[in-house]
Amino acid sequence: MSSHFITVCQDCGYKSPFLPGSPACPKCGSLWRDAVYDYANLAYTLPFVLPGRPFDIWRYRELLPIRDPNPDLSLGEGGTPLIHANNLGMMLGLPNLYIKDERQGPTSSFKDRQAALMMASLKEAGINEMVCASTGNVAISYSAYAARAGIKLWAFLTSLVPAAKMREVALYGTQVVKITGTYDEAKQMAAEFAKQRNLFLDLGTRSIPCLESMKTVAFELAEQLTALLGRDEKNGQTAPWRSPDWYLQAVSGGLGPLGVMKGFNELHTMGLIPNPPQIGIIQAEGCAPMVHAWRQHKDVAIPVKSPNTLIATLATGDPGRTYTQIYKKMDEAKGGAIESVTDEEAFRAMHFLAKMEGLSIEPAAAVAFAGLVKLVRAGKIKSNEIVVVNCTGHTMPIERNILGEGWEHNIDLSADDLAEDGREEGLLAALSTVALDRFPRIAIVDDEPNVRTLIRRILQSQGNYQLFEANNGKDAVEMIAREQPNLILLDLMMPDMDGFQVMDALQLKKETKDIPIIVITAKELTVAENKRLKGHIQTLMQKGDFMNDDLLDEVRALLK
Ligand SMILES: [Zn+2]
């Protein structure tokens, strides 16, 4: 049976068919080969065959290294939702911010695409045992799909992989080999083990099914964005699908973004999208070999020998040739960014994703969002651009490390003094001990409901506050006198009684004149206006400045 694609060796250019069990170039032995499809033909046929197919990775089977997808092996991989991040977008000034929610895959990570295609490909080739090394998520995905396909899996995991993840791997029947060493060492051990036993070894980026599977993220995004926003008609574009302006992903080894880039490039080659997006690759600062090389304009990354990050999933110290390929592609595209963020920034992002968008994400995915904030602040990502962030991952026991103490309200109903006869009273008394009023009190005064909501969300995303709102000056003065907040956030430009008049009114009363005020304004102030503020207020902030931590820092400083 003739194949619908061919492999081309990256080193010698030799063209050969794809056999899953023979990963090397038959001519020069190189493990680096590209899958190439009949793009001219597909450009014509693809738009006709897609409608009516289910929204999963097999929808794009003509662009995958598989002959005959077996539905019995499927767990519903791919076809994840694209979520409009309305609140986070408002905070960052990005109205077109979207989240590709890969948490909703069968094992909660984007690696499900890879596992599904890898196992299907091995089954097609009659291979029933394999070896992989993993920082966690790959092993879980592979284990689930291997179990389904009846393939025996050996997973080499570093001891940094959280115990909960390791147990999940074992639950699927995978043989877990725990390596007390780095991920790169685990990879070496896995390779040696596979060689000794003559078993199939997962080669990550060099395994054609692995890389090809990631293209489906790009294909889905193009279809989803087109459905949401219509086709991209600026500059007379006639391509049927749309692509984002930016695609961001946290990386460990780099397989994900490299595959997604290939997907977008193929769509572009076929004329289905006007342009591929710029790629934002985000690493954890304690293990960021790509970032170091990128900053020095080098196409080879120097391996990080001892990764120093709590985010074990991202601790690939040596990205090898994957980075070189990413560098080449980004250099050709003359765009994109490779950036790093600290663990602390990532943990903060976990908070705001959960509290602003209702998404509990794993630290590795939070790295991408922390990177988003950084790229927006640096002006790399512009407010009119369409941005997609890949969100993946298991929630794992790291909450313990980022949540701290005192987040729960305790009610103990086991106490003896809750006698039967007085039980109802006892319950009410117990409820009243829940100290809802122990948090700092903040008044928000603004006539625009959107701004009040935004400020509320920003404050709630990073701390516990008791918030009071007023939408005009008159109500604000009354409310402040009544509630005695510890701090006031005050809009200057309001109809009828404006912020200046509110301040004057507060000055007249002994109980309100000393409450600190942060003034929030949408415009530059005149000299006269500035003069009126002198002595009254603590801080002046511009609307739209909220994306950085200034507002929170000011709030915290003034509450002390
Ligand atoms: Zn070759």
Boltz pocket constraint, residues with backbone or C-beta under 6 A from the ligand:
constraints:
  - pocket:
      binder: B
      contacts: [[A, 9], [A, 10], [A, 11], [A, 12], [A, 13], [A, 14], [A, 25], [A, 26], [A, 27], [A, 28], [A, 29], [A, 30]]
      max_distance: 6.0
